[in-house]
Amino acid sequence: MAKRKGKHYPPEHYDALKAASGWYLQAWRHHRNLTLEELAEEAGTSKGRISELESGKGARWNSDVADQMARALSTKAGRIVDVNPFLVDERFTQIEDGFERLNADDRQTVADLVKRLGGAA
């Protein structure tokens, strides 16, 4: 699929939709430069349902719907609920993903290192 210039609104637009709908679905769709039709196809649902989910009018989301949308948007369900992608540094997301892939011992080692480095300032 050819990359096209995405439609982006100011962050306040997405925050208002988040307040109405409970999540940042439209922001993530715009961040991925997808149309309603493209996201609907990826998620296996209709354009109308995506529109209702984005606006908070009609269709409601639950954890299964959040997982379905997250897979279609190549992100995590929690991010769609809590993170406006236009306000997050992509490098942080990559670091977070890497941290989550660590086993428990390695996570603790990283956490200890961060604490030591924070105290060294």
C-alpha positions in Angstrom: 0.0 0.0 0.0 1.4 3.4 -1.0 2.0 5.8 1.9 -0.1 8.9 1.7 -0.1 12.1 3.6 -2.3 11.5 6.6 -5.1 13.6 8.0 -4.0 15.0 11.4 -5.9 17.2 13.8 -4.5 19.0 16.8 -4.2 16.8 19.9 -7.2 18.4 21.5 -9.4 17.0 18.8 -8.4 13.5 19.7 -8.7 14.2 23.4 -12.3 15.4 22.9 -13.1 12.2 21.0 -11.4 10.2 23.8 -13.7 11.8 26.3 -16.8 10.9 24.2 -15.8 7.4 23.1 -13.4 6.2 25.8 -10.4 5.6 23.5 -8.0 7.1 20.9 -9.2 5.0 18.0 -9.4 7.8 15.5 -6.0 9.1 16.5 -4.4 5.7 16.0 -6.2 5.3 12.6 -4.9 8.7 11.5 -1.4 8.0 12.9 -1.3 4.8 10.7 -2.7 6.9 7.8 -5.6 4.6 7.3 -9.1 5.5 6.0 -12.2 4.2 7.7 -12.6 1.7 4.9 -9.0 0.4 5.3 -9.3 0.0 9.0 -12.7 -1.7 8.7 -11.1 -4.2 6.2 -8.1 -4.9 8.4 -10.4 -5.4 11.4 -13.0 -7.4 9.6 -15.9 -5.1 10.3 -17.8 -2.3 8.6 -16.9 1.4 8.0 -20.0 2.4 9.9 -19.0 0.4 13.0 -15.5 2.0 13.0 -17.1 5.5 12.7 -19.5 4.7 15.6 -16.6 3.4 17.7 -14.5 6.5 17.0 -17.2 8.9 17.9 -18.7 7.0 20.9 -22.1 7.1 19.2 -23.8 3.8 18.8 -21.3 0.9 18.9 -19.4 0.4 22.1 -16.0 -1.1 22.7 -15.0 -3.8 25.1 -11.8 -5.7 25.5 -12.4 -8.0 22.5 -13.1 -5.0 20.3 -10.0 -3.2 21.6 -7.9 -6.3 20.9 -9.4 -6.5 17.4 -8.6 -2.9 16.7 -5.2 -3.1 18.2 -4.3 -6.0 15.9 -5.6 -4.1 12.9 -3.5 -1.0 13.9 -0.4 -3.0 14.9 -0.3 -1.8 18.4 -1.5 -2.8 21.9 -5.1 -2.5 23.1 -4.0 -0.5 26.1 -2.3 2.1 23.9 -5.5 2.6 21.9 -7.4 3.3 25.2 -4.8 5.4 26.9 -2.2 6.9 24.5 -2.7 9.7 21.9 0.0 8.5 19.4 0.7 12.1 18.3 1.9 12.9 21.8 4.3 10.0 22.2 7.9 9.7 21.1 8.1 6.6 18.8 11.5 5.8 20.4 9.9 5.5 23.8 7.4 3.0 22.3 10.2 0.9 20.9 12.0 0.9 24.3 8.8 -0.1 26.1 8.3 -2.9 23.6 11.8 -4.2 24.2 11.4 -4.0 28.0 8.2 -6.0 27.8 10.0 -8.8 25.9 12.5 -9.2 28.7 12.1 -12.0 31.3 11.4 -11.0 34.9 15.0 -11.1 36.1 16.2 -8.9 33.2 13.4 -6.5 33.8 14.4 -6.2 37.5 18.1 -5.6 36.4 17.0 -2.8 34.1 14.8 -1.3 36.8 17.7 -1.4 39.3 20.0 0.2 36.7 17.5 3.0 36.1 17.2 3.6 39.9 21.0 3.8 40.2 21.4 6.1 37.3 18.6 8.3 38.6 20.3 8.7 41.9 23.7 9.5 40.3 22.5 12.9 39.0 
